[in-house]
Amino acid sequence: MNNIKKTHRSDETKKNLINRLNRINGQVNGVKKMIEKDSYCNDILIQLSAIKNSVQSLSNDLLDSHLHTCITNDLQKGNLKAVDEVVNLFKKFNN
């Protein structure tokens, strides 16, 4: 029996997440081109900071959604292992 957890998202939510990931991918490709063109280090670092912020924002939004849906549902069903899942997520976010 398959025991893989899944999160069902609306088509609109999937579209928004994919659009954000596509923008991040575009930012990464832009930095790659900057390196190929020998762009100034400072300019590349600024772009890398923007990528980091974009990824962090996306991660925070997903975490918020996860806490309000998946974790809440698990706790309502009496699955206290969800607390361990959250603790482990926060440990990863703080590294």
N, C-alpha and C positions, 0 to 999 in steps of 0.2 A: 504494500500500500504506500502511495506517495505521500510524504509528510512535509512537503515544501510549503512554507507559508507564502501567501500572496496578498497583495493589497490591490483591491479593485478601485480604479480611478475612473472618473467620468472622461468622456472623450475630450471635453474642453480642458480639463486638468492635464491630461496627457499632452494635448497640443501645446499648452502653455509651458509645461516642463521641457518638452522637446525644443520649443523655440528658444528657451533660455540656454539650453545645452548647445544649440546650434550657434548662438551668439558667442558663447564661451569658446567653442571650437573655432569660430572665426577670429577671435582674439588670439588664440594660440597660433593659428596659421599666420596671422599678422606678425607675431613676434618671430616666427620662423623666417619669414621674409626679411624682417629687419636684420636678423643675424646674417642671412645670406648677403645682404647689401652692406654689411659692416656698419650698421647704424651705431650711433654713440651709446655707450653703456648705460648712461643715465636714462636715455629715452626708452631703452629696452626694460630697464628696471621699473620705470613708471608703468609701462604696459603690463609687466608681470604682476605688479601690485594691483592693478585693475582686475586682472584675471583672478587673483587670489580673492579679492573682494566679491567678485561675481560668484565664484564657487561657494564662498562662505555664505552669501545671501541665499543662494539656492539651498544649501545644506540646512540653514536655519529655517527656511520655509518648509522643507520636507520634515524636519524634526518637529516643528510645530504641528503639522498635519498628523504626523505619526502619533504624537502624544494625545492629540484630541480625538483620534479615531481608533487606531489599532490598539494602543495601550489601554485607553479607556474601555474599549470593548472587552479586552482580555481581563481587565480587573473586574468588570461587571460580571463576567462569567466565573470569577473566582480564581483565575490564573495568576497567582502571585509571582510566578517566574517572570512576568512582564516587568516587575520592578528591577530584577537583575538585568534584564535587557536594557532598560533605561540607564542604569548605573554604568553598564559597559559602554553604552553610547557616549555618555558624558566623559568617561575616561578617554575614549578615542578622540573626542572633540578637544580635550585639554592637552593633548600631546603635540 
